[in-house]
């Protein structure tokens, strides 16, 4: 009998150490009463030397509130599993662990912990000041959760009515204590302890751990708010991962865009009562639009029209810009903003480039080789996957590279100008000329844009109109001086009157684009006779050496 009990004990010990580096038992006050395994650098001695110490002595400062919530959850729920927590090593500083814990009533009210050191390939998501995941990491985790077809609970979004209002009227310090405790609690009930984020002030997103209910979340947050003396209602709703016919990738985009819309919608647009309905409407609308946009791409339901960019001095055409048109869409600008914000712009940019190549190839077969500018979002430019696909597409038609100028849009999305500068440099060395769109629109420093070392800067149309209508040329003059100093040519867009053209020329801007010079057209051969002979690329043209004078 004793032998059987010993074997049973050894078996459970073996199971425990198969999944953990350190086993700890504490009493209800957190005093360590048993420790076995590796000390994991928490102390200089062995695991036995941990006995008699408080377990929270070893918890990193920024995880103290979070660990308190974990302790409470272990007692109330009976167990937690694989939660990230940082402990302080005696020599190494913060060390990240995965912690599992359980509470058994019959075991003298003891808490049992199993800790495993996180590997280098298991780095935690980046955290904000409140300890929650950054939005980008949280969205990525939500996408992975969706793409993996998880059967666990879905994404829950919460509005803690009152936090944002008090912060706006009394300052963020007035709600910091309550906000920090809410953040710690949400971590403690999220999958892995790192699947919660602050979407916007007073708004949170969480992927709850299995078994965590919305009622439990409401109850605990209400309790924390009451303790802080903050009158507030908590409203939540869950996003079920219903793909509704979308691919895994597009369903993930719909999820991410819905979270973004939820964060950006002004509080006044949602009453607490209508929040759930309003948010579900966002999700349904996003899913519908992404499905429609996918059909546009898959069925090639878009066209290209072309508008000339001309020398304002003599009216000759320098190159053409390819502009997208989608049947049934009244505002292509709004459609492109949706594509960029939803993550579908990369697929669209690739489809546009493909269609532009087909168009150029068709005209090349008839002996004409104009230069065409194709729009490429800065969001696409920074995607290694997109750039790989784009390079593959271009390399298959390397003979057309010199005819394809790239016009970079949505430069506000540039995260690292040094990285983008290297990408642009590679594209230029490959033979593309580069233009930056919407310079002066107020979203990106034109000094930063000039540092990208491109060939053209296109001046935003609103800046052109303001200069012509009000005589306000301060910004334009500054851009012109900087562009001239760096050898960059400028294009003024939305030129509609001769007066606007004259003012742009007086500032030193050479090229113009707008209705004054031609509206977008499907057949760009109508401008063939207006091209200056030296502005288009003819692979059969060879220079003739001029004889030397004697």
C-alpha positions as CSV (number, residue, x, y, z in Angstrom):
1,X,0.0,0.0,0.0
2,X,2.8,2.4,0.9
3,X,4.6,1.4,-2.2
4,X,1.6,2.2,-4.4
5,X,1.1,5.6,-2.7
6,X,4.8,6.4,-3.3
7,X,4.5,5.5,-7.0
8,X,1.4,7.6,-7.3
9,X,3.2,10.5,-5.7
10,X,6.2,10.1,-7.9
11,X,4.0,10.0,-11.0
12,X,2.3,13.3,-10.2
13,X,5.7,14.9,-9.4
14,X,7.0,13.7,-12.8
15,X,4.0,15.2,-14.5
16,X,4.5,18.5,-12.7
17,X,8.1,18.8,-13.6
18,X,7.5,17.8,-17.2
19,X,5.7,21.1,-17.6
20,X,7.3,23.4,-15.0
21,X,10.7,24.5,-13.8
22,X,9.5,25.5,-10.3
23,X,6.7,24.3,-8.0
24,X,5.6,26.6,-5.1
25,X,2.9,26.3,-2.5
26,X,1.8,29.3,-0.4
27,X,-0.7,29.8,2.4
28,X,-3.6,32.1,1.9
29,X,-1.5,35.1,2.9
30,X,1.1,34.3,0.1
31,X,3.8,33.0,2.4
32,X,5.8,30.2,0.6
33,X,5.5,26.9,2.5
34,X,6.9,24.6,-0.1
35,X,9.2,25.0,-3.1
36,X,10.8,22.4,-5.4
37,X,12.7,22.4,-8.7
38,X,15.0,25.0,-10.0
39,X,15.2,28.4,-8.2
40,X,15.3,29.9,-11.7
41,X,17.6,32.7,-10.6
42,X,15.1,34.2,-8.2
43,X,17.5,33.7,-5.3
44,X,21.2,32.7,-5.1
45,X,20.5,29.5,-3.2
46,X,18.2,26.5,-3.9
47,X,14.4,26.4,-4.2
48,X,14.3,25.4,-0.5
49,X,15.6,28.9,0.4
50,X,12.3,30.4,-1.0
51,X,10.4,28.9,1.9
52,X,9.2,31.5,4.4
53,X,9.4,34.3,1.9
54,X,6.3,36.1,0.5
55,X,5.7,35.2,-3.1
56,X,4.9,38.8,-4.1
57,X,8.4,39.8,-3.1
58,X,9.5,38.2,-6.4
59,X,6.9,39.8,-8.6
60,X,8.1,42.7,-10.8
61,X,6.7,46.1,-9.7
62,X,4.7,46.6,-12.8
63,X,2.9,43.2,-12.4
64,X,2.1,43.6,-8.7
65,X,-1.6,44.7,-9.2
66,X,-2.0,42.1,-11.9
67,X,-0.6,39.3,-9.6
68,X,-3.0,40.3,-6.8
69,X,-5.9,39.9,-9.3
70,X,-4.4,36.5,-10.3
71,X,-4.3,35.4,-6.6
72,X,-8.0,36.4,-6.2
73,X,-9.0,34.6,-9.4
74,X,-7.2,31.4,-8.3
75,X,-9.3,31.4,-5.2
76,X,-12.6,32.3,-6.8
77,X,-12.3,30.2,-10.0
78,X,-10.2,27.4,-8.6
79,X,-7.4,27.6,-11.1
80,X,-5.7,29.7,-13.8
81,X,-3.4,28.3,-16.5
82,X,-0.4,29.6,-18.5
83,X,-0.5,33.3,-17.5
84,X,2.4,35.5,-18.3
85,X,4.0,37.1,-15.2
86,X,7.3,38.8,-14.6
87,X,9.4,37.9,-11.6
88,X,12.6,39.6,-10.4
89,X,15.8,37.6,-10.6
90,X,18.5,38.1,-8.0
91,X,21.0,39.0,-10.8
92,X,19.1,39.0,-14.1
93,X,16.4,41.5,-13.3
94,X,12.9,40.9,-14.6
95,X,12.4,37.3,-15.9
96,X,9.2,36.4,-17.7
97,X,7.4,33.2,-16.6
98,X,4.3,31.3,-17.5
99,X,2.3,30.7,-14.3
100,X,-0.4,28.1,-13.6
101,X,-2.1,28.0,-10.3
102,X,-4.8,26.1,-8.4
103,X,-6.7,26.3,-5.1
104,X,-8.0,23.2,-3.4
105,X,-10.3,23.7,-0.3
106,X,-9.2,20.4,1.2
107,X,-5.5,21.3,1.0
108,X,-5.4,23.6,4.1
109,X,-6.4,26.6,1.9
110,X,-3.1,26.5,0.2
111,X,-2.4,27.9,-3.3
112,X,-0.3,25.9,-5.6
113,X,1.8,27.4,-8.5
114,X,3.8,25.9,-11.3
115,X,6.2,28.3,-13.0
116,X,8.1,27.8,-16.3
117,X,10.6,30.3,-17.7
118,X,9.4,31.7,-21.0
119,X,11.7,30.9,-23.9
120,X,13.3,33.6,-26.1
121,X,10.8,32.7,-28.9
122,X,7.9,33.4,-26.5
123,X,8.4,37.1,-26.0
124,X,5.4,39.0,-24.6
125,X,3.6,41.6,-26.6
126,X,4.6,45.2,-26.2
127,X,2.8,46.8,-23.3
128,X,1.4,50.3,-22.7
129,X,1.8,52.2,-19.4
130,X,-1.2,50.5,-17.9
131,X,0.3,47.0,-18.5
132,X,-2.1,46.1,-21.3
133,X,-1.0,45.1,-24.8
134,X,-0.5,47.7,-27.4
135,X,-3.4,47.9,-29.9
136,X,-1.3,46.5,-32.8
137,X,-0.3,43.4,-30.8
138,X,-3.8,42.9,-29.5
139,X,-5.3,43.1,-33.0
140,X,-2.6,40.7,-34.3
141,X,-3.5,38.3,-31.4
142,X,-7.2,38.6,-32.2
143,X,-6.5,37.9,-35.9
144,X,-4.5,34.8,-35.0
145,X,-7.2,33.7,-32.6
146,X,-9.6,34.0,-35.6
147,X,-7.4,32.4,-38.2
148,X,-6.8,29.5,-35.9
149,X,-10.5,28.7,-35.8
150,X,-10.4,28.8,-32.0
151,X,-13.4,27.4,-30.2
152,X,-12.7,29.5,-27.1
153,X,-14.7,32.6,-26.3
154,X,-14.5,35.5,-28.8
155,X,-13.5,39.1,-28.5
156,X,-15.3,41.2,-25.9
157,X,-15.3,45.0,-26.1
158,X,-16.2,47.1,-23.1
159,X,-17.2,50.6,-22.4
160,X,-16.6,51.8,-18.9
161,X,-18.8,54.9,-18.9
162,X,-17.5,57.6,-16.6
163,X,-13.7,57.0,-16.8
164,X,-13.2,59.1,-19.9
165,X,-15.6,61.8,-18.7
166,X,-13.9,62.2,-15.4
167,X,-10.4,62.2,-17.0
168,X,-11.6,64.9,-19.5
169,X,-12.9,67.1,-16.7
170,X,-10.5,66.4,-13.8
171,X,-7.4,65.1,-15.6
172,X,-6.1,61.6,-16.1
173,X,-4.7,61.4,-12.5
174,X,-8.2,61.5,-11.2
175,X,-8.9,58.0,-12.6
176,X,-5.4,56.6,-12.8
177,X,-5.8,54.3,-9.7
178,X,-9.1,52.9,-10.9
179,X,-7.9,52.6,-14.5
180,X,-4.7,50.7,-13.4
181,X,-6.8,48.3,-11.3
182,X,-9.2,47.7,-14.2
183,X,-6.3,47.0,-16.5
184,X,-4.8,44.5,-14.0
185,X,-8.1,42.7,-13.6
186,X,-8.6,42.5,-17.4
187,X,-5.1,41.0,-17.8
188,X,-5.9,38.4,-15.1
189,X,-9.0,37.2,-17.0
190,X,-7.6,37.3,-20.5
191,X,-6.0,34.4,-22.3
192,X,-2.4,34.1,-21.3
193,X,-2.6,37.3,-19.3
194,X,-1.7,39.4,-22.4
195,X,-4.9,39.4,-24.5
196,X,-6.4,42.7,-23.3
197,X,-5.9,46.3,-24.5
198,X,-7.1,49.8,-24.0
199,X,-8.8,50.5,-27.3
200,X,-9.6,54.2,-26.4
201,X,-10.1,56.1,-23.1
202,X,-12.7,54.1,-21.1
203,X,-12.9,51.5,-23.8
204,X,-11.3,48.1,-23.6
205,X,-10.9,44.9,-25.7
206,X,-10.3,41.5,-24.2
207,X,-10.1,37.9,-25.4
208,X,-11.4,36.2,-22.2
209,X,-9.9,33.1,-20.8
210,X,-12.1,30.0,-21.0
211,X,-14.8,30.1,-18.4
212,X,-14.7,33.8,-17.9
213,X,-18.2,35.3,-18.3
214,X,-19.3,38.9,-19.2
215,X,-21.2,38.9,-15.9
216,X,-18.1,38.2,-14.0
217,X,-16.2,41.0,-15.8
218,X,-19.0,43.5,-15.1
219,X,-19.3,42.6,-11.5
220,X,-15.6,43.0,-10.8
221,X,-15.2,46.3,-12.7
222,X,-18.3,47.6,-10.9
223,X,-16.7,46.7,-7.6
224,X,-13.4,48.4,-8.6
225,X,-15.2,51.6,-9.6
226,X,-17.3,51.6,-6.4
227,X,-14.1,51.4,-4.3
228,X,-12.7,54.3,-6.3
229,X,-15.9,56.4,-5.8
230,X,-16.5,56.6,-9.5
231,X,-20.1,56.4,-10.6
232,X,-20.1,54.5,-13.9
233,X,-21.9,51.9,-15.9
234,X,-20.1,49.0,-17.7
235,X,-21.4,47.9,-21.0
236,X,-19.9,45.1,-23.0
237,X,-20.7,43.0,-26.1
238,X,-18.9,40.0,-27.7
239,X,-17.9,39.8,-31.3
240,X,-18.5,36.2,-32.4
241,X,-15.9,35.1,-35.0
242,X,-18.5,34.5,-37.7
243,X,-16.7,34.8,-41.0
244,X,-19.9,35.0,-43.1
245,X,-18.3,33.6,-46.2
246,X,-15.1,35.6,-45.9
247,X,-11.7,34.0,-46.2
248,X,-9.7,33.7,-43.0
249,X,-7.5,36.7,-43.9
250,X,-10.5,38.9,-44.8
251,X,-12.4,37.9,-41.7
252,X,-9.4,38.9,-39.7
253,X,-9.3,42.2,-41.5
254,X,-13.0,42.7,-40.7
255,X,-12.3,42.1,-37.1
256,X,-9.4,44.5,-36.9
257,X,-11.3,47.2,-38.8
258,X,-14.3,46.8,-36.5
259,X,-12.1,47.3,-33.5
260,X,-10.6,50.4,-35.1
261,X,-14.1,51.8,-35.9
262,X,-15.2,51.1,-32.3
263,X,-12.2,53.0,-31.0
264,X,-12.7,56.0,-33.3
265,X,-16.5,56.4,-32.9
266,X,-17.1,59.5,-30.7
267,X,-18.8,58.6,-27.4
268,X,-21.8,60.8,-28.2
269,X,-22.6,58.6,-31.2
270,X,-23.3,55.7,-28.9
271,X,-25.7,55.8,-25.9
272,X,-25.0,53.2,-23.3
273,X,-28.3,51.6,-24.3
274,X,-27.6,51.6,-28.1
275,X,-23.9,50.6,-27.8
276,X,-24.4,46.9,-28.5
277,X,-26.6,47.5,-31.5
278,X,-24.3,50.2,-32.8
279,X,-21.2,48.1,-32.5
280,X,-22.9,45.1,-34.1
281,X,-23.9,47.3,-37.0
282,X,-20.3,48.3,-37.4
283,X,-19.3,44.6,-37.6
284,X,-22.0,43.7,-40.0
285,X,-21.3,46.7,-42.2
286,X,-17.5,46.0,-42.2
287,X,-18.1,42.4,-43.1
288,X,-20.4,43.3,-45.9
289,X,-18.0,45.9,-47.4
290,X,-15.0,43.7,-47.2
291,X,-16.9,40.9,-48.9
292,X,-17.9,43.4,-51.7
293,X,-14.4,44.7,-52.0
294,X,-13.1,41.1,-52.3
295,X,-15.5,40.5,-55.2
296,X,-14.2,43.6,-56.9
297,X,-10.7,42.3,-56.8
298,X,-11.4,38.6,-57.6
299,X,-13.7,39.5,-60.5
300,X,-11.6,42.4,-61.8
301,X,-14.5,44.8,-61.4
302,X,-12.6,48.0,-61.6
303,X,-11.2,50.1,-64.4
304,X,-8.2,52.4,-64.8
305,X,-8.6,55.9,-66.3
306,X,-5.6,58.1,-67.1
307,X,-5.0,61.8,-66.5
308,X,-2.1,63.8,-68.0
309,X,0.7,65.6,-66.0
310,X,1.9,68.4,-68.2
311,X,4.6,71.0,-68.4
312,X,2.7,74.2,-67.6
313,X,5.1,76.2,-69.7
314,X,4.3,74.6,-73.1
315,X,1.4,72.2,-72.4
316,X,3.3,69.1,-73.4
317,X,2.5,65.9,-71.6
318,X,5.2,64.5,-69.3
319,X,3.5,61.3,-68.1
320,X,0.1,60.0,-67.2
321,X,-1.4,59.0,-63.8
322,X,-3.5,55.8,-63.6
323,X,-6.6,56.4,-61.5
324,X,-8.9,53.7,-60.3
325,X,-12.7,53.6,-60.9
326,X,-15.1,51.1,-59.3
327,X,-18.5,50.7,-60.8
328,X,-21.2,51.9,-58.3
329,X,-18.8,53.7,-56.1
330,X,-19.4,57.4,-56.0
331,X,-16.3,58.4,-54.0
332,X,-13.2,56.5,-54.9
333,X,-11.3,58.4,-52.2
334,X,-13.5,57.0,-49.5
335,X,-13.2,53.6,-50.9
336,X,-9.4,53.8,-50.9
337,X,-9.4,55.1,-47.3
338,X,-11.4,52.0,-46.4
339,X,-9.0,49.7,-48.3
340,X,-6.0,51.3,-46.4
341,X,-7.6,51.2,-43.0
342,X,-9.0,47.7,-43.4
343,X,-5.7,46.2,-44.7
344,X,-7.0,45.4,-48.2
345,X,-5.0,48.1,-49.9
346,X,-2.1,45.7,-50.6
347,X,-4.3,43.4,-52.6
348,X,-5.8,46.3,-54.5
349,X,-2.4,47.9,-55.2
350,X,-1.2,44.7,-56.7
351,X,-4.3,44.3,-58.8
352,X,-3.9,47.9,-60.1
353,X,-0.2,47.3,-60.9
354,X,-1.1,44.2,-62.9
355,X,-3.8,46.0,-64.9
356,X,-1.4,48.9,-65.6
357,X,1.2,46.5,-66.9
358,X,-1.4,44.9,-69.2
359,X,-2.3,48.4,-70.5
360,X,1.3,49.4,-71.1
361,X,2.0,46.0,-72.8
362,X,-1.0,46.6,-75.1
363,X,0.3,50.0,-76.2
364,X,3.9,48.7,-76.5
365,X,2.6,46.2,-79.0
366,X,1.6,49.2,-81.2
367,X,4.9,50.9,-80.8
368,X,4.0,53.5,-78.1
369,X,5.8,53.6,-74.7
370,X,4.4,56.4,-72.4
371,X,5.4,56.7,-68.8
372,X,2.4,55.9,-66.4
373,X,2.4,56.7,-62.7
374,X,0.8,53.9,-60.6
375,X,-0.4,54.7,-57.0
376,X,1.1,52.6,-54.3
377,X,0.1,53.1,-50.6
378,X,2.9,53.6,-48.1
379,X,1.1,50.9,-46.1
380,X,1.8,48.4,-49.0
381,X,5.3,49.7,-49.4
382,X,6.1,48.7,-45.8
383,X,4.8,45.1,-46.2
384,X,7.5,42.6,-47.0
385,X,4.9,40.2,-48.3
386,X,3.5,42.9,-50.7
387,X,6.9,43.9,-51.8
388,X,7.8,40.3,-52.6
389,X,4.7,39.9,-54.7
390,X,5.2,43.3,-56.4
391,X,8.8,42.5,-57.3
392,X,7.8,39.1,-58.7
393,X,5.1,40.8,-60.8
394,X,7.5,43.5,-62.1
395,X,10.4,41.2,-62.8
396,X,8.2,39.2,-65.1
397,X,7.9,42.3,-67.3
398,X,11.3,44.0,-66.6
399,X,11.1,45.6,-70.1
400,X,8.3,47.9,-68.8
401,X,9.9,49.0,-65.5
402,X,11.2,52.3,-66.9
403,X,7.6,53.2,-68.0
404,X,6.1,52.6,-64.6
405,X,6.5,55.5,-62.2
406,X,5.3,54.8,-58.6
407,X,3.3,57.5,-56.8
408,X,3.4,56.9,-53.0
409,X,0.1,57.7,-51.2
410,X,-1.0,57.7,-47.6
411,X,2.5,58.8,-46.4
412,X,1.0,59.4,-42.9
413,X,1.2,55.6,-42.5
414,X,5.0,55.7,-42.7
415,X,6.3,54.4,-39.4
416,X,10.1,54.4,-40.0
417,X,11.4,56.8,-42.6
418,X,14.8,55.2,-42.6
419,X,13.2,51.8,-43.6
420,X,11.0,53.4,-46.3
421,X,14.0,55.4,-47.6
422,X,15.9,52.1,-48.2
423,X,12.9,50.6,-50.0
424,X,12.5,53.6,-52.2
425,X,16.2,53.7,-53.0
426,X,15.9,50.0,-54.1
427,X,12.9,50.8,-56.3
428,X,14.8,53.7,-57.9
429,X,17.9,51.6,-58.5
430,X,15.6,49.1,-60.2
431,X,14.5,51.7,-62.7
432,X,11.3,53.2,-61.2
433,X,10.9,56.9,-60.8
434,X,9.2,57.9,-57.5
435,X,6.6,60.6,-56.7
436,X,5.2,61.4,-53.3
437,X,1.5,62.4,-53.3
438,X,-0.4,65.0,-51.3
439,X,2.6,67.0,-50.1
440,X,1.5,69.8,-47.8
441,X,-1.8,68.1,-46.8
442,X,-0.7,68.5,-43.2
443,X,-0.3,64.9,-42.4
444,X,3.4,64.4,-42.9
445,X,6.4,66.7,-42.6
446,X,7.6,67.7,-46.0
447,X,11.1,67.8,-44.6
448,X,10.8,64.1,-43.9
449,X,9.3,63.5,-47.4
450,X,12.2,65.3,-49.0
451,X,14.6,63.2,-47.0
452,X,13.2,60.2,-48.9
453,X,15.2,61.2,-52.0
454,X,12.5,60.9,-54.6
455,X,12.1,62.3,-58.1
456,X,8.8,64.2,-57.8
457,X,6.7,65.8,-55.1
458,X,3.0,66.3,-55.9
459,X,1.5,69.4,-54.1
460,X,-1.9,68.8,-52.5
461,X,-4.8,70.4,-54.4
462,X,-6.2,72.2,-51.3
463,X,-2.8,73.9,-50.9
464,X,-2.9,75.0,-54.5
465,X,-6.4,76.4,-54.2
466,X,-5.6,78.2,-51.0
467,X,-2.5,79.8,-52.5
468,X,-4.5,81.0,-55.6
469,X,-7.6,82.1,-53.7
470,X,-6.0,83.8,-50.7
471,X,-2.5,84.5,-51.9
472,X,-1.2,82.3,-49.0
473,X,2.0,81.0,-50.5
474,X,4.0,80.6,-47.2
475,X,4.0,76.8,-47.1
476,X,4.3,76.4,-50.9
477,X,7.3,78.7,-51.0
478,X,9.0,76.7,-48.2
479,X,8.3,73.4,-50.1
480,X,9.6,74.9,-53.3
481,X,12.9,76.0,-51.7
482,X,13.5,72.7,-50.1
483,X,12.6,70.7,-53.3
484,X,14.9,73.0,-55.4
485,X,17.7,72.5,-53.0
486,X,17.4,68.7,-53.2
487,X,16.9,68.6,-57.0
488,X,13.3,67.3,-56.8
489,X,10.7,68.3,-59.4
490,X,7.2,69.4,-58.3
491,X,3.7,68.7,-59.6
492,X,0.8,70.9,-58.6
493,X,-2.5,68.9,-58.7
494,X,-6.1,70.0,-59.2
495,X,-5.2,72.9,-61.5
496,X,-8.5,74.2,-62.9
497,X,-7.8,77.8,-63.9
498,X,-5.1,79.6,-65.9
499,X,-4.6,81.9,-62.8
500,X,-3.8,78.9,-60.6
501,X,-1.3,77.7,-63.3
502,X,0.4,81.1,-63.5
503,X,0.8,81.3,-59.7
504,X,2.3,77.8,-59.5
505,X,4.8,78.6,-62.3
506,X,5.7,81.9,-60.5
507,X,6.7,79.8,-57.5
508,X,9.0,77.6,-59.6
509,X,6.6,74.6,-60.0
510,X,7.1,73.1,-63.4
511,X,4.4,70.5,-63.8
512,X,0.6,70.6,-63.4
513,X,-2.3,68.2,-63.3
514,X,-6.0,69.0,-63.4
515,X,-9.1,69.7,-65.4
516,X,-7.4,72.7,-67.1
517,X,-5.1,70.2,-68.9
518,X,-7.4,67.2,-69.3
519,X,-10.0,65.1,-67.4
520,X,-9.3,61.4,-66.7
521,X,-10.0,59.2,-69.7
522,X,-10.1,55.5,-70.4
523,X,-8.2,55.8,-73.7
524,X,-5.0,57.7,-73.1
525,X,-4.0,57.7,-76.7
526,X,-6.0,61.0,-77.0
527,X,-2.9,62.6,-75.5
528,X,-0.3,60.8,-77.7
529,X,0.4,63.8,-79.9
530,X,0.9,66.0,-76.9
531,X,3.8,64.1,-75.5
532,X,7.2,65.7,-75.7
533,X,9.4,63.4,-77.8
534,X,12.0,63.0,-75.0
535,X,9.5,62.2,-72.2
536,X,8.5,58.6,-73.1
537,X,10.6,55.5,-73.0
538,X,11.2,53.8,-76.4
539,X,13.4,50.7,-76.0
540,X,14.2,50.9,-79.8
541,X,15.6,54.4,-79.6
542,X,19.3,54.8,-79.5
543,X,21.2,58.1,-79.2
544,X,23.4,59.1,-82.1
545,X,26.8,60.5,-81.1
546,X,27.3,64.0,-82.3
547,X,30.4,64.4,-84.4
548,X,33.2,66.3,-82.7
549,X,34.1,69.7,-84.2
550,X,37.5,70.1,-85.5
